[in-house]
Amino acid sequence: MANRELELNSGMRCAKYMLIIVSFMFALTAILLIMVGTTIQAIFGDFSLFIDGHFSSPPALLIAIGFILIAVATLGAYGAVKESVMVINLYGVCLFLVFILEVSAAIAAFVMQSQVKEMLWRTMTEALSIYEKDANVAVGVDFMQSGLGCCGVISPDDWKQYYSPNKNMSHLDSDNVVVPISCCGSLAEDPNDNNEVNCLEPYEYGCFNKMNFIMSQSTMLIATGATTVAFVQLLGVLCAFMLAKTLRRNKSIREARRWQLQQSLGVLISGGKVGLPANSAMSGYQQLENSNDLGTHEPYTYTPQSPSVN
């Protein structure tokens, strides 16, 4: 009996520690999701001029999932410590809801990845066309060109029709195209005006390919990361329900063993009072006391049944 009780306690302890470890792993995964979502959101924020508004939804959802997952992992660890089957089942349900959110984020990222090229071509062309009319657009374009080391959409020639110094010139060669200062890899002071600088060597390549690479990789990271964590989350859901079932079975078996032990010791609980078993030593004294009470009644007269002998 003692060995069985020891094995039962070992099984309960193993299931509890396993759930604590799984919850800790999910907490680490949540921190990773928050870091990835924050990084991608910062990248999208730097190039917000060229990105449609709905592209910021998946990284924001990834960050929200991370914080929710931390709360759910804490709930799972609490349920394991308290050995509460109800809390562990609630933990499994919450994990399944987080799994649905992660699948939604992955689907949204996969859909957006197919829209990156068309979006960038449209937004970058529009930005160049109003470069000199809107100061905020000019700041965004200059940041992109100087930060990525590129010029124009496809090449520096794109500034022929959008930059005003080129509109007064006819038959411009590629080497003679005037570009903004942010397009220049190396600058030199103007010998005629010390306050002016000349572009000695503009960047050779446009910004479209680099922007497309950044946006595509960012959306792919969201999609693959959310998908991977979602499948791990699904395993966590199954693990939580299996552990809850194990805990419920072990607790039932332990209660049954405890009841059997009480029965073997003769402890019967009824109505809040403890009654003595029929074969205990104390019951014998109780019967003897009852028999002594019979002496207070009238004496018993014995009448023989057999005929008298004269």
Number of C-alpha atoms within 10 A of each C-alpha: 8 7 8 11 14 11 12 16 15 12 14 21 15 13 20 22 14 17 24 20 15 17 25 17 12 24 21 16 18 25 17 16 25 20 15 20 25 16 14 23 21 14 14 21 13 14 15 15 19 23 19 13 10 9 20 17 13 25 25 17 17 28 21 16 23 26 15 16 25 19 15 23 25 17 18 30 23 18 22 27 13 12 19 15 20 12 18 26 20 18 27 26 16 20 26 19 13 20 24 15 18 27 18 17 25 25 17 18 24 17 12 20 18 12 12 20 17 10 15 22 16 12 15 19 18 14 21 20 17 14 21 14 11 11 11 13 19 18 13 17 25 19 16 23 21 16 11 15 19 27 30 26 23 16 16 23 22 19 21 21 12 20 18 14 14 17 13 6 11 8 7 13 9 12 10 12 17 21 23 20 17 22 28 20 16 13 13 12 13 12 10 8 8 9 8 10 14 15 18 11 13 22 21 17 18 21 23 19 15 16 22 18 12 15 23 19 14 21 24 17 18 24 24 16 18 25 19 13 18 23 14 14 23 17 13 21 21 14 16 27 18 16 23 27 15 17 22 17 13 17 17 12 14 16 12 12 15 13 14 13 13 13 13 10 10 16 15 16 12 8 7 7 8 11 13 14 14 10 9 10 10 11 14 12 11 10 10 10 11 11 10 9 9 10 10 7 7 7 8 7 6 6 6 7 6 6 6 6 4 3
